[in-house]
């Protein structure tokens, strides 16, 4: 009867396969790929992930259980380093399940499953390759050899970039004159370090490491080490990266000073403001202590003309502007010596640059150099860089976090004769429409108020102050 039922079922399957096709059978098959997978949607940020690594390890012990536990410890050490050097790690990883077991139990699949459960996934798979009994001659010890898959944290691809630590910013004085008030230098140092860090991150060329104490990060790590998270998360411990380069700076001057003198012919003061900044920076190779970047930079803030109106200045805004200008100069100098901004795509005179963020300023005008052949020092044989010739000027139209878009003007060479990657951005030009437009706020700030606008007469106090200032000899300053 059984054979008859099997035969009938087979016949039924044949009939079903040879029967008439449905109306939809002629339609093309549905695509197997997900249309959304081919879209331009950005992928999730790569912050690293937990993965598994297969390793083989051996251990010795007075008992079979001790030898197995030692083999598992060695397997964990081979994959995750000194992370498991603590005394209590045996309980966390479930290595205690190997103790007080006989040789037959240790070789069983049930034991491997128990280890996986007890370790919370840190030891994901376990295979006993061999378990050797003690010989007749000393030392009489068991030897266990295992093959295991161990949970391991795989860092993100960004950790392949140059790793930089933002070091200290030192000042020669504790307080800085900023208009009509004094600002602690520590406050300026913190702001400058943060802006340099932000700008280096946005270049996409560096992995900036945080060395400031963060209670939130410490709390997360303590939660993992304390057993409140899955045991596999222990692979995230001891993964802090070390730096390749350390940046630091020495501020020589950073102030916006108030200059005042008493007029002899009245009780009013003639007040003006001026200032700027200068600094020395360096980047040091951590492994060799070699200084890879060293530079001195300076900048100035717009002067405020002398007046007796007592308008004052916005010290907070001037401080922010000076800090931003210094940070841009610092990062620009670093990039010029490490990763120069290059033209990566060109359509006629429209170009795309290799960097964006804070390394390029929208609306600014830059010099472009055409790169020639590489030159070498005849005495040392080291590269001196490539020959450069002025090419044109670049006006930035749009800036994104990773790229910049602009157009070329004032051509001095044939663009078609320059190979791909042969155009590099040089310093920002201090002339042109973009710079003139950016200078307007400073010029507006220098005006005391609407009463001095074109077409308006100066008030009597202003006219008197002007005459008095003109009457004062210059050597009274």
C-alpha positions, 0 to 999 in steps of 0.5 A: 500500500505504501508503494502505491501511495508513493507512485501516485504522489510521483504521478501527481507531481509529473502531471502538475509539472506538465500541465498548462501554464498560467496566464502569468507564466509568460511574464518576465521573472521578478527582479531578485535584487532590491531596488532600494539597494541600488539607490544613492542613499548614504550608507550607515556610518562605519563605527566598527563592528563585532566579528569572529576570528578563528584561532588554534591554541594549546594549553597545559594543566595538571588535569584535563579541565585545567589544560582546556581552560588554559587553551581557551585563555590562550585562544582569547589572548591571541585574538584580543590581547591583554584584555583578559589578564584579570583574575575574574575573567574566567567567570566572565568567559565561562572558562570555569565550565572546563574544570572538574570535567573528565576527558570524555565530557571535554570532547563532547559537543555538549561541552562546546555548546555549554562554553558558548552559552556561558561565555555569552558569545565571546567563545562562539564556537569550540572544537577540541582538536586533541586532548593528550593524557600525561605520559609516564615521564615528568612533567605529567601534564595534560595537553589540550589543543582547541580550535575556537572562533573568538569575538573580536572588535573590528575597527572602522576603515577611518582608523586607517587614516593618520591618527592625530591627537590635539595637544595643548595650546600654551600662552605666555600670559593668563589673561588676554586683552579683548577690547574693553575686557579681559579674557582668560587664556584657558578659555581661548585655548579650549576654543582654539583646540576645538576649532582645530579638531573640528576642521581636521575632522572635516577634511576627511584626511585624519582620524582625530582621537579624543584625549579629554576625559569623558564621563559618558564614555567611561560609564559605557566602558564600565558597564561592559567590564562590569558584566551589564552588557553581553559578554561579547561586548568585552571585545570592545575593551582595550581598543583605544587607538594610539596616535601617529601625530600630536599637534600642539601650539604656542601662542605668542600674542593674541589680543585686541588692545584698547588705546586711550589718551586724554585730550588736553583741551577737554575732559574726553578720551580719544580711544582706538583699538587694534590687535591680532595674533601670532603663533608657532605650531608643530606636529610630532611623529609619536614613534620617532619624535620627529617634527613633521610640521613646524610653522609660524603664523600670524593674523590681524584684526580690523583696526578701530579708528580713534574716536571720542564717542565711546562706542566700544567694541564687541569683544566676543565677536572679535574673539570668535573671529580671531579664533576662527581665522587662526584655526583656518590658518593652522589647518590650511598650513597642515594640509598644505604640507600633508594633503594639498587640496587638488582638483579631482574633476573638471568640466571646462572651467568648472572644477571639483576639489578633493576637500570641503568642510572648513578647509575651503571657504565658500566665496573665497578666491584661491591661487591654482598651481599646475604641477610639473615633474618631480625634482630630487636633491642631488646630495640626499636623493630625497624628493624636493617636490614637483615643479610648479607654475601659476595656472589660474585663479579659483572661485569657490561656489559651493562647499560640502562636508567632503567636496568643494565646487568652483570655477577657474578664472584668469587662465595663464596656461592651457588646461588641456595640457595639464594631466589629471590631478595636476592642479593644486590649490594654493593660498587664498588671494587677498583681492577680488570680489569675494574678499572685498565683500567679506571686508564690508562688515569690518568697514561697517564696524569701523563707523561709529554710527549712522551719524557719520554715514555719507551725506550726514553731518557729524554731531558737534561733539564729533567735530570738536573731537576731530579738531582737538585730535588734530590739534594734539601733537603725535608725540603725546600718544 
